[in-house]
Amino acid sequence: MKNFTTYCLSSLIVILFLTGCSSTPDQPSEDVFQYKGSFIGDNSAVIHIIEQLRYAEQFEEVSLETKTEPYGMTIQYENMDAAMGERDYKETAVYNASYLFTLIDNAEWVDFDFGNYTYKINKSELQDWYGKELNDFTNKEELDVFIQEKLQEDSEMQQLFVE
């Protein structure tokens, strides 16, 4: 009986060791564009998108407006960096809204609640500012470059934010 127990424990240790040694390297982060074509009523897709955007670590909750058109959402963040300036919050709102409008077909507006700052962005106004339809983007790299170029060349984003 003692030999059997020793054999089982030894086998278990070898299996655990081999399993640990053969583990796959960290998987690359999920491609956010797999959610392209989602709808505002798909809570799971909306949350997966938000969790891959800027300041996802501070994402607290999302409220979806699906009862009346235009459809939209309010996203709340917590524990935002006190050292961030208003422009940083606005750039984050533009960046995150660009992704949300690109990936969620029927989203028309989004409210960002950063605690001290709250911003609302409409899809039509953002597309007018860009001069391009957001649905035309097909990958993260292309959209990231486009957003960054626009943010660098246009210092006045105020027209995007609904009062």
C-alpha positions as CSV (number, residue, x, y, z in Angstrom):
1,M,0.0,0.0,0.0
2,K,2.9,2.4,0.8
3,N,4.4,1.8,-2.6
4,F,1.1,2.5,-4.3
5,T,0.7,5.8,-2.4
6,T,4.3,6.8,-3.3
7,Y,3.7,5.9,-6.9
8,C,0.5,8.0,-7.1
9,L,2.1,11.0,-5.4
10,S,5.1,10.7,-7.6
11,S,2.9,10.5,-10.7
12,L,0.9,13.5,-9.6
13,I,4.0,15.6,-9.0
14,V,5.4,14.6,-12.5
15,I,2.1,15.5,-14.1
16,L,1.8,18.8,-12.4
17,F,5.4,19.6,-13.3
18,L,4.9,18.7,-16.9
19,T,1.7,20.6,-17.1
20,G,3.4,23.7,-15.7
21,C,6.3,23.4,-18.1
22,S,4.2,23.0,-21.1
23,S,1.9,26.0,-20.5
24,T,1.4,28.3,-23.4
25,P,2.9,31.8,-23.3
26,D,0.6,34.7,-22.5
27,Q,-2.1,34.9,-25.1
28,P,-2.2,38.2,-27.1
29,S,-4.9,40.5,-26.0
30,E,-8.2,39.9,-27.7
31,D,-8.9,41.8,-30.9
32,V,-11.5,44.5,-30.1
33,F,-12.6,44.5,-33.8
34,Q,-14.2,41.0,-33.3
35,Y,-17.1,43.0,-31.8
36,K,-17.6,45.1,-34.9
37,G,-21.3,45.1,-35.8
38,S,-22.4,44.8,-32.2
39,F,-25.5,46.5,-31.0
40,I,-26.2,48.7,-28.0
41,G,-28.5,46.1,-26.4
42,D,-25.7,43.5,-26.3
43,N,-24.4,44.1,-22.8
44,S,-21.6,41.5,-23.1
45,A,-20.2,43.0,-26.3
46,V,-20.4,46.6,-25.0
47,I,-18.6,45.6,-21.8
48,H,-15.9,43.7,-23.6
49,I,-15.3,46.7,-25.8
50,I,-15.0,49.1,-22.9
51,E,-12.6,46.8,-21.1
52,Q,-10.2,47.2,-24.0
53,L,-10.3,51.0,-24.2
54,R,-8.3,53.6,-22.4
55,Y,-8.6,53.6,-18.6
56,A,-10.4,50.2,-18.6
57,E,-8.9,49.7,-15.1
58,Q,-11.0,52.5,-13.8
59,F,-14.2,51.4,-15.6
60,E,-16.9,51.1,-13.0
61,E,-20.2,50.6,-14.8
62,V,-22.2,51.3,-18.0
63,S,-25.8,52.2,-18.3
64,L,-27.3,51.4,-21.7
65,E,-30.2,53.4,-23.1
66,T,-32.1,51.0,-25.3
67,K,-35.8,52.0,-24.8
68,T,-36.0,55.0,-27.0
69,E,-33.9,56.2,-30.0
70,P,-31.3,57.6,-30.3
71,Y,-29.6,54.7,-28.4
72,G,-26.6,55.5,-26.3
73,M,-24.8,54.8,-23.0
74,T,-23.3,56.3,-19.9
75,I,-20.0,55.0,-18.8
76,Q,-18.7,55.7,-15.3
77,Y,-15.1,55.6,-14.3
78,E,-13.7,55.7,-10.7
79,N,-10.4,56.6,-9.2
80,M,-9.2,58.7,-12.1
81,D,-5.7,60.2,-11.9
82,A,-6.0,63.6,-10.2
83,A,-3.0,64.8,-12.2
84,M,-4.9,64.5,-15.5
85,G,-5.9,67.7,-17.1
86,E,-9.2,68.5,-18.8
87,R,-7.7,68.0,-22.2
88,D,-6.6,64.4,-21.2
89,Y,-10.2,63.6,-20.2
90,K,-11.5,65.0,-23.5
91,E,-8.9,63.1,-25.5
92,T,-9.9,59.9,-23.7
93,A,-13.5,60.6,-24.4
94,V,-12.8,61.1,-28.1
95,Y,-10.7,58.0,-28.3
96,N,-13.1,55.8,-26.5
97,A,-16.2,57.2,-28.3
98,S,-14.4,56.6,-31.6
99,Y,-14.1,52.9,-30.8
100,L,-17.6,52.6,-29.4
101,F,-19.2,54.2,-32.5
102,T,-17.0,52.2,-34.9
103,L,-17.9,48.9,-33.3
104,I,-21.4,49.4,-32.1
105,D,-23.7,50.0,-35.1
106,N,-26.7,51.6,-33.4
107,A,-24.9,53.7,-30.7
108,E,-25.6,57.4,-31.4
109,W,-24.3,59.0,-28.2
110,V,-22.1,58.3,-25.2
111,D,-21.8,60.1,-21.9
112,F,-18.4,59.7,-20.1
113,D,-18.5,60.3,-16.3
114,F,-14.9,60.7,-15.0
115,G,-16.0,61.9,-11.6
116,N,-14.9,65.6,-11.8
117,Y,-15.6,65.8,-15.5
118,T,-18.6,64.6,-17.6
119,Y,-18.7,64.7,-21.4
120,K,-21.3,63.7,-24.0
121,I,-20.3,63.0,-27.5
122,N,-22.7,62.4,-30.5
123,K,-21.7,60.0,-33.3
124,S,-22.8,62.4,-36.1
125,E,-20.8,65.3,-34.6
126,L,-17.7,63.1,-34.2
127,Q,-17.9,61.9,-37.7
128,D,-18.3,65.4,-39.0
129,W,-15.2,66.5,-37.0
130,Y,-13.3,63.6,-38.5
131,G,-14.7,64.0,-42.0
132,K,-15.0,60.3,-42.2
133,E,-17.5,57.5,-41.5
134,L,-16.3,55.5,-38.5
135,N,-17.9,52.3,-39.9
136,D,-15.2,52.4,-42.6
137,F,-12.5,51.3,-40.2
138,T,-11.7,47.6,-40.2
139,N,-8.8,47.3,-37.7
140,K,-7.3,48.7,-34.5
141,E,-4.1,49.9,-36.0
142,E,-5.8,52.0,-38.7
143,L,-8.2,53.5,-36.3
144,D,-5.5,54.3,-33.7
145,V,-3.4,56.1,-36.2
146,F,-6.4,58.1,-37.5
147,I,-7.5,59.2,-34.0
148,Q,-4.0,60.2,-33.0
149,E,-3.4,62.2,-36.2
150,K,-6.7,64.1,-35.8
151,L,-6.0,64.8,-32.1
152,Q,-2.6,66.2,-32.9
153,E,-3.7,68.4,-35.8
154,D,-6.9,69.8,-34.3
155,S,-6.3,71.5,-31.0
156,E,-10.0,72.5,-30.6
157,M,-12.2,69.6,-29.7
158,Q,-14.8,71.7,-27.9
159,Q,-17.3,71.4,-30.8
160,L,-17.6,67.7,-30.0
161,F,-18.9,68.0,-26.5
162,V,-22.6,68.6,-26.1
163,E,-23.4,71.0,-23.3
